[in-house]
Amino acid sequence: MKLKDIIANLDKSKSNEDDEVYWDLEGFALELELNCHGIKQDGNNLRLKCYWIANHLCTDTWVGIRAYFLDKEFVCLSTQQGRKCDETFEWVSKDSFRNVKNYITSLQEKQEYDNDPVDFLDMEEDFGEGYPIEFTGQCLKNDVLWKGKEVTIVKDNNERYTNFHTITVVEKDTSRQVDIDVREILVPWYTR
């Protein structure tokens, strides 16, 4: 069957619609080289629509071949082989490409896209001496802090499936060995 015949006879029912294009235009933004994120269509005026030509379920995601229409005119075809695969687009014409790009750009302007992060870093914030860990397998350094003192981990006492928390450390100032809970230590920040 020729592509033009498939498009002319495509099932455009609600059950064959892929409604992701209504609220997620990231794939198009990347394809059209637009620097916009979080852009979505107005739910009362859905101009860009998508219908499946063929699809299958890959783990938990529907993938396959999609046909996109802008104002009921076929503009492009996309293919996605698997859920972790990129969606690739093929355009009907340069005009189709430009029309979709102009439409998405108009949405960006309409929604007054603001790319400033909600929170800014406070460079004066005190992060303390290091970070806590929960399990012995998370500790990638032997020199750590315990009760404000430097200690060296000499033994990981974890027992298969039963003990994930006990380590043996040597206090640097006294050379005393102590069994402690790994949740009581801080791993120093990776600084020089």
Number of C-alpha atoms within 10 A of each C-alpha: 5 7 8 10 9 12 15 10 9 14 14 14 8 9 10 15 17 16 14 11 19 18 13 15 19 17 14 18 19 12 15 17 10 14 11 18 15 14 21 18 19 13 9 6 8 13 16 21 20 22 23 22 19 12 15 13 11 13 9 7 11 15 22 19 18 21 23 22 18 17 12 10 12 19 22 19 21 19 19 17 16 16 15 10 10 12 19 14 19 13 14 12 11 9 11 17 16 13 14 22 18 13 14 22 17 12 17 20 11 11 13 10 13 12 10 7 7 6 6 7 7 7 7 6 7 7 9 9 13 14 13 16 16 14 16 19 12 12 18 9 11 13 18 22 21 19 9 10 11 17 24 18 21 15 14 18 16 15 10 7 6 7 13 18 19 19 20 18 24 18 17 13 9 8 11 10 15 14 15 16 17 25 15 14 22 21 20 16 12 7 4 3
